[in-house]
Amino acid sequence: MGDNPEAWGDNKRRQKDVEARWTMKHGKTHYGYKNHISIDRKHKVIRKYAITSDEVRGS
């Protein structure tokens, strides 16, 4: 799934973020990025923050 569709011409590629990736979850395709946030609930502080392509699995 990770590649852009071959049907996308040069004009469409200019309008899309070609570094984002496709993934499938629960039978639906998703395109883009995923935010990963680790929060300290006691102190209400964000401890870690990362952005990955949508194909990356994990917390």
Secondary structure, DSSP 8 states (H G I E B T S, - for coil): --S--TT--HHHHHHS-TTSEEEEETTEEEEEEEEEEEEETTTTEEEEEEEEETT----
